[in-house]
Each structure stands twice: as structure tokens, then as C-alpha cells.
Amino acid sequence: MDVARWVARLRGNGCSRSYVGTFVVISANGAMSSSRIAQACDGEKQVERVEALSGVPRTVYRRNGEVRTFLTQPRTVRTDRSDASGLFPQPPLVPGAKLSDFYEVQRLGVDRVAGRGADVFLFRPKDDLRLGYRIWADQQTGLLVKLQTLSATSTVVEQAAFSEIDWNASVSVDDLSRGMDATEGYQVISAQVLKTTAQAEGWGLRQAVDGFVPVQCYRRSLNPRAQGSSSVLQCLYSDGLASVSLFLEPLDPARHGNIKVQEVSMGATQLLARRASDDTWLTIVGEVPRKTLHLFSNYWERLR
């Protein structure tokens, strides 16, 4: 069974119908978070709203490539941009990714999620640099309605699923856009974003990590309100399913101290941080095995 064909099906049907639903994420350690998601499409325009129901109160809107995050305490709106294609929770489009070289897919049958029939697929990695996935796709719309991230021993390390979906909800592009544009009473902070490449910034991988291709790279201001403030370089790599983000920022002795290497595991997400040079701190984050982060860390170097 062709992997790319099934991923294209998931991606292509991500916004075939408007809906409102509750999405719940549960990690193997018992940590749980939930969000209320609304999506609508109108031709080429796609708008989504993700309202956090747990943790810090926040609402995130995305309209095509524009992102706005509303925080109630303090009352601020942070604006940003993202070129990652596909609406949550669909897999992004990654030109150059060769999924069939690194995953094999198996259709497991039919199940029910949020009261509707769903096709179930197993995406099994062919190496130890990525995790496996068990995916449920709504039979009528193709929407990804449930996802289990699997360890090398097929243990579920994280599960994300819609607990309910209203396909008849009265939600439109205009409705969501009005909410996204309702910034009165909020302090608007616009991120200063410069699209770039790792090579242009003097960094890069001396050797590619199998299957992972560069997707996008941005330099963002750490404090958009302060002129001449420091900035963070973020570079994203993906194999079409899994993704890894690398962040480069100025070394801060007060925060980073004498730490040589820091590693944190948060469900399916792994984090590795270390000094990249005498004045630069590198943080690598991804839903991949720890070995993959170590390869990115070992291969990442200053080019000039």
C-alpha cells in the first residue's frame, strides 16, 4: 500500500467541511490537555480557531499563513506567520519527503470515533529514527480524528483524538475571521519575522539525517517591542509525518549557566539542549526517538 497516497488523502480532505469539535491529548504518563477546535473553508481561504480548555487560557487563530494568539492574562495578542501547509490536525505538505522510503502502511480495518465510522491505518517506520503511528481517518471526510504515537515496541506513548465533532455547527470563514480580527482591548504584539535559511545564517547540517528535509527557517525577534533586541533562529525539518525544530538563541549565562546538555521527555515529544558555540544556545524539539535528536545535535555546526 502506497504511504504517500494515504497521507495525501489525509491532507487533501483536511478542510472539506466546516466543523466544531473537542480534541483531547493524553500522554503515557497520564498528562492530559484538551482544546475546542473550529474550522471553516471558503475556496482558498482556510480559518481555524483552537481554544485551550486546559492549562493557560489562550485562543489561537490561523488564517492561511497568519497566526494570532489571544492571551487573557495579560490581555495580549501575538501575531506571527507560518508557511506550514494543512490545518490542524492534518499532516503538513513537505516537498521532497519520501515517505515510502521510511514508512510502510497497513490498513487495519474500520472503527468508530466520535460516533462516526473511521478507517484505521498503521504507519510502521522502517528504521529507528522515527516513531510509528496508528491513524483513524473519518470515512466520509478523510479528517484525521484519532492518532496514536507508538514507540519501537508498539507501546502507545501519546494519543490524540476528537471526543466529539459537530458537523452541523454554524461556523463560517467570516465568523472565525471576525473573532480573529477582534483585537480591541488587547495589546497587539507583532513578531518581527524574517524568512531565511540555515545556510544564510551561517549554520547547517554537515550530514543529512535520513528522511528529514528542510521545510522552513525563520529568524524571530525575542522582544518585538524593543528595538535591537536579540532574536531566535528556528529551522524546521520533517519527513512528511514526523518533524524536528531547531532553535538557536544567544547564550544567556543566567538561564543556561553551566549546563552542558539538557534532555527532557514529554510523552512523544523529546527535547535536547546544549551550547552550540561560545555565544549560542541550541534547543532541538521533536516527536521522534531520542537518537534522532542526538543525530541532529551531532551534525549541526557553524558553517562560518
C-alpha positions as CSV (number, residue, x, y, z in Angstrom):
1,M,0.0,0.0,0.0
2,D,1.5,3.4,-1.0
3,V,2.3,5.6,2.0
4,A,2.3,8.9,0.1
5,R,-1.1,8.2,-1.4
6,W,-2.7,7.7,2.1
7,V,-1.0,10.7,3.6
8,A,-2.2,12.8,0.6
9,R,-5.7,11.6,1.3
10,L,-5.5,12.7,4.9
11,R,-4.0,16.0,3.9
12,G,-6.3,16.7,1.0
13,N,-9.5,16.3,3.0
14,G,-8.5,18.4,5.9
15,C,-11.0,21.1,5.3
16,S,-13.6,19.6,3.1
17,R,-16.3,20.5,5.6
18,S,-16.7,23.0,8.4
19,Y,-16.9,21.6,11.9
20,V,-16.5,22.2,15.7
21,G,-15.1,19.6,17.9
22,T,-13.3,18.8,21.2
23,F,-9.8,17.4,20.8
24,V,-8.1,15.6,23.7
25,V,-4.4,14.6,24.0
26,I,-3.2,12.0,26.6
27,S,0.4,11.1,27.2
28,A,1.6,7.8,28.5
29,N,2.5,9.5,31.9
30,G,-1.2,10.5,32.3
31,A,-0.8,14.1,31.4
32,M,-3.9,15.4,29.5
33,S,-4.9,18.5,27.6
34,S,-7.9,19.4,25.6
35,S,-8.9,22.0,23.1
36,R,-12.0,23.2,21.3
37,I,-11.4,23.4,17.6
38,A,-13.4,25.1,14.9
39,Q,-12.6,25.0,11.2
40,A,-14.1,26.6,8.1
41,C,-13.1,26.8,4.4
42,D,-14.2,29.1,1.6
43,G,-12.3,28.4,-1.6
44,E,-8.6,29.1,-1.0
45,K,-9.3,30.8,2.4
46,Q,-9.0,28.5,5.4
47,V,-9.5,29.6,9.0
48,E,-9.2,27.7,12.3
49,R,-9.7,28.5,15.9
50,V,-8.1,26.4,18.7
51,E,-9.3,27.3,22.2
52,A,-7.4,25.7,25.1
53,L,-9.7,24.1,27.6
54,S,-6.9,23.2,30.0
55,G,-3.7,24.9,31.1
56,V,-3.0,28.6,30.3
57,P,-6.2,30.2,28.9
58,R,-5.5,31.1,25.2
59,T,-7.1,31.0,21.8
60,V,-5.1,30.6,18.6
61,Y,-6.4,31.6,15.2
62,R,-4.9,30.8,11.9
63,R,-6.0,32.2,8.6
64,N,-3.9,30.7,5.8
65,G,-0.4,31.6,6.9
66,E,-1.3,34.2,9.5
67,V,-1.4,33.2,13.2
68,R,-2.8,35.2,16.1
69,T,-2.6,34.0,19.7
70,F,-5.0,35.7,22.2
71,L,-3.9,35.5,25.9
72,T,-6.4,36.7,28.6
73,Q,-3.7,37.2,31.3
74,P,-2.2,39.6,30.3
75,R,-4.6,40.7,27.6
76,T,-2.3,40.5,24.6
77,V,-2.4,39.2,21.1
78,R,0.7,37.9,19.5
79,T,0.8,37.8,15.7
80,D,3.0,35.6,13.7
81,R,3.3,33.8,10.4
82,S,3.7,30.1,9.4
83,D,4.2,28.6,6.0
84,A,3.3,25.1,7.2
85,S,0.5,23.8,5.0
86,G,-2.5,21.9,6.2
87,L,-4.9,22.7,9.0
88,F,-4.7,21.1,12.4
89,P,-4.5,18.1,12.9
90,Q,-3.7,17.1,9.3
91,P,-0.1,16.2,8.3
92,P,1.7,19.1,6.6
93,L,2.8,19.1,2.9
94,V,6.6,18.5,2.8
95,P,8.1,18.8,-0.7
96,G,11.0,16.4,-1.1
97,A,9.9,14.0,1.6
98,K,10.0,10.3,0.5
99,L,7.6,8.7,3.0
100,S,7.6,5.3,1.2
101,D,11.4,5.0,1.9
102,F,10.9,5.3,5.6
103,Y,7.4,4.0,6.4
104,E,5.2,1.2,5.4
105,V,1.4,1.4,5.8
106,Q,-1.1,-1.3,6.6
107,R,-4.9,-0.9,6.7
108,L,-6.2,-2.4,10.0
109,G,-9.9,-2.1,9.4
110,V,-12.8,0.1,10.5
111,D,-13.6,1.6,13.9
112,R,-15.8,4.3,15.3
113,V,-14.5,7.7,16.6
114,A,-16.8,10.4,17.9
115,G,-19.8,8.4,16.7
116,R,-18.7,8.0,13.1
117,G,-17.0,5.3,11.0
118,A,-13.3,5.7,10.6
119,D,-10.6,3.8,8.5
120,V,-7.7,2.7,10.7
121,F,-4.1,2.6,9.3
122,L,-0.8,1.6,10.8
123,F,2.3,3.6,9.7
124,R,5.3,1.5,10.7
125,P,8.8,3.0,10.5
126,K,11.5,1.2,8.6
127,D,14.3,2.4,10.9
128,D,14.8,3.6,14.4
129,L,14.9,7.3,13.7
130,R,11.2,7.8,13.8
131,L,8.1,6.6,15.7
132,G,5.1,4.7,14.5
133,Y,1.6,5.9,14.1
134,R,-1.9,4.4,14.3
135,I,-4.2,6.7,12.5
136,W,-8.0,6.9,12.3
137,A,-9.5,8.8,9.3
138,D,-13.1,9.8,9.1
139,Q,-14.7,7.7,6.3
140,Q,-16.8,10.5,4.9
141,T,-14.4,13.4,5.1
142,G,-10.9,11.9,5.4
143,L,-10.3,14.1,8.5
144,L,-7.8,12.7,10.9
145,V,-9.9,12.1,14.0
146,K,-7.6,10.0,16.2
147,L,-3.9,9.4,16.3
148,Q,-1.7,7.1,18.5
149,T,2.0,7.7,18.5
150,L,3.9,4.4,19.0
151,S,7.3,3.5,20.5
152,A,9.7,1.0,18.9
153,T,7.9,-1.7,21.0
154,S,4.4,-0.5,19.7
155,T,3.6,1.0,23.1
156,V,1.3,4.0,22.9
157,V,3.3,7.0,24.1
158,E,0.7,9.6,23.2
159,Q,-2.9,9.5,22.0
160,A,-4.8,12.4,20.5
161,A,-8.5,12.2,19.4
162,F,-11.7,14.0,18.9
163,S,-14.1,13.1,21.7
164,E,-16.9,14.7,19.8
165,I,-17.4,16.5,16.5
166,D,-20.4,18.7,15.3
167,W,-20.5,18.6,11.5
168,N,-23.6,20.7,11.5
169,A,-22.2,23.5,13.6
170,S,-23.0,27.1,12.4
171,V,-19.4,28.2,11.8
172,S,-18.1,30.1,8.7
173,V,-14.9,31.7,7.5
174,D,-16.5,35.1,8.1
175,D,-17.4,34.2,11.7
176,L,-13.9,32.9,12.6
177,S,-12.3,35.9,10.8
178,R,-14.3,38.4,12.9
179,G,-13.1,36.7,16.0
180,M,-9.5,36.7,14.8
181,D,-9.7,40.4,14.0
182,A,-11.4,41.4,17.3
183,T,-8.2,42.8,18.9
184,E,-9.8,45.9,20.5
185,G,-8.9,46.0,24.2
186,Y,-5.8,43.8,23.7
187,Q,-2.2,44.8,23.3
188,V,-1.1,43.6,19.9
189,I,2.5,42.3,19.7
190,S,3.6,41.6,16.1
191,A,6.6,39.3,15.8
192,Q,9.3,40.6,13.6
193,V,9.8,37.6,11.3
194,L,12.4,37.2,8.6
195,K,12.3,34.2,6.3
196,T,15.8,32.8,5.8
197,T,17.8,29.6,5.5
198,A,20.1,27.9,7.9
199,Q,23.0,28.3,5.4
200,A,22.3,32.0,5.1
201,E,22.6,32.4,8.9
202,G,25.9,30.5,8.9
203,W,24.6,27.2,10.3
204,G,23.7,23.8,8.8
205,L,23.9,20.0,9.0
206,R,27.2,18.6,7.8
207,Q,25.3,15.4,7.1
208,A,21.6,14.9,6.5
209,V,19.5,12.9,8.9
210,D,17.9,10.2,6.9
211,G,14.5,11.1,5.6
212,F,14.3,14.6,7.1
213,V,14.3,17.5,4.7
214,P,14.3,21.3,5.4
215,V,10.8,22.8,5.5
216,Q,11.2,26.4,6.7
217,C,13.6,28.6,8.6
218,Y,12.8,31.9,10.3
219,R,14.5,34.5,12.4
220,R,12.2,35.9,15.1
221,S,12.7,38.8,17.5
222,L,12.7,37.7,21.1
223,N,11.1,41.0,22.1
224,P,9.3,42.7,19.2
225,R,8.7,45.8,21.3
226,A,12.3,46.5,21.9
227,Q,14.5,47.8,19.1
228,G,17.8,46.0,18.6
229,S,16.6,43.0,20.8
230,S,18.0,39.6,20.4
231,S,16.4,37.1,18.0
232,V,15.9,33.3,17.7
233,L,16.6,31.3,14.6
234,Q,14.1,28.4,14.1
235,C,14.6,25.8,11.4
236,L,12.1,23.0,10.8
237,Y,12.9,19.6,9.3
238,S,10.3,16.9,8.5
239,D,10.0,13.5,6.9
240,G,6.3,14.2,6.0
241,L,4.9,12.8,9.2
242,A,7.5,13.5,12.0
243,S,9.1,16.9,12.4
244,V,12.1,18.3,14.3
245,S,12.6,22.0,15.2
246,L,16.0,23.6,15.9
247,F,16.1,26.8,17.8
248,L,19.3,29.0,18.1
249,E,19.4,31.9,20.5
250,P,22.1,33.9,22.2
251,L,23.7,32.2,25.2
252,D,22.3,33.5,28.5
253,P,24.6,32.7,31.4
254,A,21.8,33.4,33.9
255,R,19.5,30.9,32.3
256,H,21.8,28.4,30.8
257,G,24.5,28.5,33.4
258,N,27.0,25.6,33.3
259,I,24.6,23.2,31.7
260,K,26.4,21.2,29.0
261,V,23.5,19.0,27.8
262,Q,19.8,19.1,28.8
263,E,17.4,16.3,27.9
264,V,13.6,16.2,28.6
265,S,11.0,13.7,27.6
266,M,7.3,14.9,27.4
267,G,5.2,12.0,26.1
268,A,6.0,11.6,22.4
269,T,8.0,14.9,22.4
270,Q,11.7,14.9,23.1
271,L,13.9,17.9,23.9
272,L,17.7,18.2,23.8
273,A,19.5,21.5,24.5
274,R,23.2,22.3,24.6
275,R,25.8,25.0,23.8
276,A,26.2,25.3,20.1
277,S,29.2,27.7,20.4
278,D,30.6,30.1,23.0
279,D,27.8,32.6,22.4
280,T,24.9,30.4,21.1
281,W,22.4,28.0,22.7
282,L,20.8,25.2,20.7
283,T,17.5,23.6,21.5
284,I,16.1,20.7,19.5
285,V,12.5,19.5,19.8
286,G,10.6,16.8,18.0
287,E,8.2,13.9,18.3
288,V,11.0,11.4,17.4
289,P,13.2,8.9,19.3
290,R,16.0,10.5,21.3
291,K,18.5,9.0,18.9
292,T,17.2,11.3,16.2
293,L,17.7,14.4,18.2
294,H,21.3,13.3,19.0
295,L,22.0,13.0,15.3
296,F,20.7,16.5,14.6
297,S,22.8,17.7,17.5
298,N,25.9,15.9,16.4
299,Y,25.5,17.0,12.7
300,W,24.6,20.7,13.4
301,E,27.5,23.0,13.1
302,R,28.5,26.6,12.4
303,L,29.5,27.0,8.7
304,R,31.3,30.3,9.1
